[in-house]
Amino acid sequence: MDRTNPRFPTRTRRGAMLLVALFAVAWTGDAAARTFTASSGLRVRIHTPADLASYLVHADGALLLRHPALGEIELLQGPDDPRLARRDIDGFQPLPEDVVAEALDDLQHLQVDLDVDVFLLPAPPADVLSSFARGGAIVLSPAFGPVAASTVADVTVHELGHVLTWACFDRRPEQWRRYLELRGLAAADHGPDAPHAQRAREILAEDIRFLFGGELATASGAIENPSLVTPDQVDGLQAFLSDALGRGPVVAPSLACTAFPNPCNPLTTVAMTLPADASGDAGTALLTVYDLRGQAVRTVRGGEIRNGRLLVSWDGDDDAGRPAASGRYAYALTWQRTAGRGTVTVAR
């Protein structure tokens, strides 16, 4: 069920494993960005279009947002951009800062320990044309005209649900198993290849919005997937999620990590420098490659340790064996309680 305003870009809800800082460098924040701590404990920094203006650049005919807390995102150059199928659009209307702030400040029955950056884009992202979440960031695409405050809050808190999932679930597989059990979901039927509303990540993000969102975010009284009962009818689910999300994020120590060759065509090897006292079986290494929308493209298990580095290779294919398209990808390499992150460009 899509409750979005017809003049609002269809929201894209992307699931992936923890992506904190995949595209980021050390960041202390825009001086002008609005920051506040919600009653839930959530620490929010909102970047308005005015805050982002100095990070917009034109390169090779493209309009790019290059921000140290987000990375690089290509934006549409206007309503006449041929990548926007609709031709009834006069302009883009960034989402209202006050409504977004209210939605994040009005979480109910939840205490969290998390930082989140919110980006109010001046134009839709060219790759997905809609709002999405990436690691510790919520990226909100502008509307095409007036949009209901409840719709803005709905989208905002849903995307926060993805941020909370990456931070608090993806390195705790036992929590995922318990969630699926409570919800009566079979992992095989609700994975990334399922229809959008059937994906476990989308269901969880909606459950978080429904159970913990404020009045605006829950105004519809419904969830996206009408075939499921609303989460308040699932015994023990609210208490479980409140505890799971309240435990805070699990972030492995970040180690130096590089891909070579980079760009690649298409084979590349990701190398992570290990601590001097590291020991163990490299077969437990996990490399996950993501597209720029945060969607997992390929998972590679196992590698080798050589000269103090963990090496895991990616052949350029996705999990279905299809060649990944040329472009920039993010990767996360984890092993034991360590992790490394970076980006690689496929140039076929």
N, C-alpha and C positions, 0 to 999 in steps of 0.2 A: 504494500500500500504506500503510495507516494503522496505525502501531505504537503508538498511544496507548492508555493504560489506559482501559477503558470508563467509568470514573468521572472521567475527566479531560476538560475541555472540548476539543472538536476544535480543533486549532490552525489558525489562519488565517495563511497566508504571503503577505504582500502585497508586490508589487513596485512600484517607482516610481523615478524619477530622484532624484538627490541632494536630500534634504529637510532638511539640517542647519539647525537653528534656525528652521524655518518658523513654529513657534508659540512660540519661546523669546525671552526677554530675557536680558541679561547675568546669569550665574549662577555663584556661587562654591561652592554645595553646602550640603546640610543638615549641620549641625554633627555630628549623630549618625550620618550615613550611613557605611557601611563602604567604605573605599577601599583599593585595593591595585594594584600593578603586577604583571602576570603575567610569567612567564618569557619569553613571546612578545613582551613590550613593550606589550601592551594595557593601557591604564589604565582601571580599572573603578571605578565608584561605584555601590553597591547601596543602594537606598532600600527599607526594609522598611515593612510596614503601619504600624508604630509611628512611623517617620519621617514618613510621609505623613499622619498623623492630623490635624495642624494645617492641612493643605491641603484637607480635605474640607469642603464647604459644601452647605447645602440651599438651593435657589433654584427658585421656581416649581414646587414639587412634585418636583424632581429632585435626586438626589445627584450632586454634581459634584466631581471632583478637579481643582483648579486649581493647577498647579505651574509655576514659571517655567522649568524645564528641559524641560517636556513640553507645556504648554498646558492646555487644558481637555478632560477626558474625562468623560462621564456613566457612572456605574456603576449596576448593578442594586442595588435597595434591600434585597434579601434573597431567599431561595429561593422565596418566594411571589410574587415579581415576575412579572406576567403575560407579560412578554417572554421568560421562561425556560420553554421548552416542557415540560421534564421536571418531574414532580410528585413524584419519589421522592428529592428532595434535601433534606437536613436543614440544611445549612449550607455555607459555603465555607471551604476550607482553603488559605491562602496557601502558595505553594511554598517549600520550605525554603531559607533563605539559604545555608547551608553547602554544599548540593549544587549550587546555582547558581554559587556562588563557585568550587567545585572544578572544575566543567565549564569555566568561563572561564579558570581558572588552568592547566588541563591541556592547552592546545593544543599540538600536536606539529608539528615540522618547519615552523614558520612564525614569522616575525618581522614585526611590524606596528607602526605608529606611529599610534595612534588612541585617542581617549577615547570611552568608552561609559557611558551611564547605564542602570542596570537598575532597573525599577520592579516590585516585588512587590505586586500589587494586592490589596486586601482583599476585593474583589468583582469579578465579570466586567464588562468594559466593555459597556455596553448596546448599542452599535452593532454589535459583531462577536461578542460572547460568547466570546472566545477570545484567545489570545496573539497579538501582532503586533509589528512593528518600525516605527519611524518615525525617519528621519534617524539621529541618533546615539544613539537610545534603543531598548532592548529592554523591551517591556511584557508582563509575564507574568501571565496570568489565573490565579486560584486554581483548585485542583482541587475536586471534589465529595466527596472522600474520600481515603483512602490511595492514593498513586501511587508507582510504582517510581522509584527514583533514576535509572535509565537513561532513563526517559521524560522526566523533568525535564531531564536533561543533553541529550538529543536535541533537545528543543524549544528550549532555551536556545541551543545552538550553531547550530542551524538559523537562528534569528532573528538571531544574530550574523552569519551568512552574508549576510543581507540588508543589514545595516549596512555590512559590508565591500564589498558590491556597489555600494551607493550612493556610498560614499566613494572607491572605487578604480577603478570601472569606468565609471560613467555619464558622466564627462566625458572619457573616453578611448575613443572609438568603435572605434579600431583594436584595442583589447583585446577588446571584445565580438565583433568579426568573427573574431579569432583563436580565441576560445573556441568559438564556434559551429562553426568549421571543424574544430577538434580533436574536438569532441563529435559531429560529423556531423549537426548540427541545421540545418534550414532556418528562417530567421527568420520567414517567412510562416506556418509551421506551428506555431510555438512562441511566439506573441505573447500579449498579455494576454487575448485572447478564447478561447484554447485551453483545454481542460480543465485543471483546477488542476495536476495532476501533470505535464502536458505543457508548461507554460510555461517558457521558458528561464530566467527568474529563479528559479523553484522548483528547477529542475534544478541550477543553479549553487549555490544555497544548500545543497542536499543534497550536492553534490560537495565543497563547502568543509567541511561537517560530517564527511563520510565520510573525507576525506583528512587533515584536520588536527585533528579532534576527539580527545579522550582516550579512555581505556578505556570510561568510562560512556557517552559520547555516541555511540560506535560499537559498542555491545554487540550490536546486532541483526545487524551484518554485512551490512545491506541498505540500499537507498535507496528513497525513496517510490515512484518509478516503476519497476515491475518489468520493463517492456518494454525498459529500457536496461541496458547492461552497467554494472557498478559502475565508478566513475572510476579505480580502480587498474588497470583493464584497458585504459585509453586511453593509448597511448604519448605521453609528453611532457606529459600534462595536469598532473600534480602539480608538475613543475618550472615550467611556465608559470604556474600559479596562485600558487605560492610567490613567484615574481618579481613578478607583477602586483600582488599584495596587499602585498608588501613595499615597493613603490615609494611607498606612503603615499597619503593622500587628496589630491584636487585640489579646492581650494576657491577659487572666484573671489572677488575683493573684493566686499564687500556694500555696496550703495548704497541710499540712501533710496528707498523704493518704497511707493506708495499706490494704492488702488483707489477710483474714484469713478463713480457713486454707490455707497455702501456703507452699508446694504444696497442691493441692486439688484433690479430686476424687469423682465426678467432681465439686460439689457445693462449691462456695466460696462467701464470702461477702466482698465487698470493703467498707471501712470506711474512711470518711474524717472528720478531726477535724475542727469544724466551729468556726468562730470568736464569741466572747462572746455576741456581739450584733446582731447576725444573727437571722432572723425571716423570716417566709414564709412557703409556702406549698412545702413539699418534693416531691409532684407529678410532679414537673417540673424538677427534677433531670434527668440527662442523663448520662448513663454509656456506653461507646463504647469500645469494646474489639477488638484488632488488632493482626494479625499474624506478624511474624518478617519481612514480606515483606511490611508491612504497609497497608495491605488489611483489611478492616473492616470485622470482623467475626460475631459480635453480637452487637445489640443495645438494651439496657434495659432502659425503661423509668419509672421513679417513684421510690420512696424508702420510708424510714422513718427516722425521726430524733429522736435520743434517747441519753440522757446524753451528749449533746453537740456535737454529731457526726451524720453525714449523712450516712446512711447505704443503700447500694444497692447490691442485690444478683445476681449472675450469675450461672445458672444451668449447665454450661458446654456445652450447645448446641449452634449451629450457628443459624443464622436468619431463616434458612429453617427447623429447628428442628432436624438437624443431630448432633450427638455427635462430638464435636471438638476433633481433634487428640491430643494425648499426646504431650507435648512440652511447650515451653515458649511463653507467650502472653503478650502484652502490653495493658494497659487500660488507659482511660482518663475519669474522673468523673467531670462533670460540673454541677453547680447549681447557678442560678442567675449570679453574676459576679465573681464567684470563681471557682477554678479548682484544681484537684489533679491528680497525675499521678504515675504510677508504673508498675510493672510486676508481673505476676503470672504464676506458672507452673502447668499444668494439668498432672497428673500421674495416668493413668487408669490401 
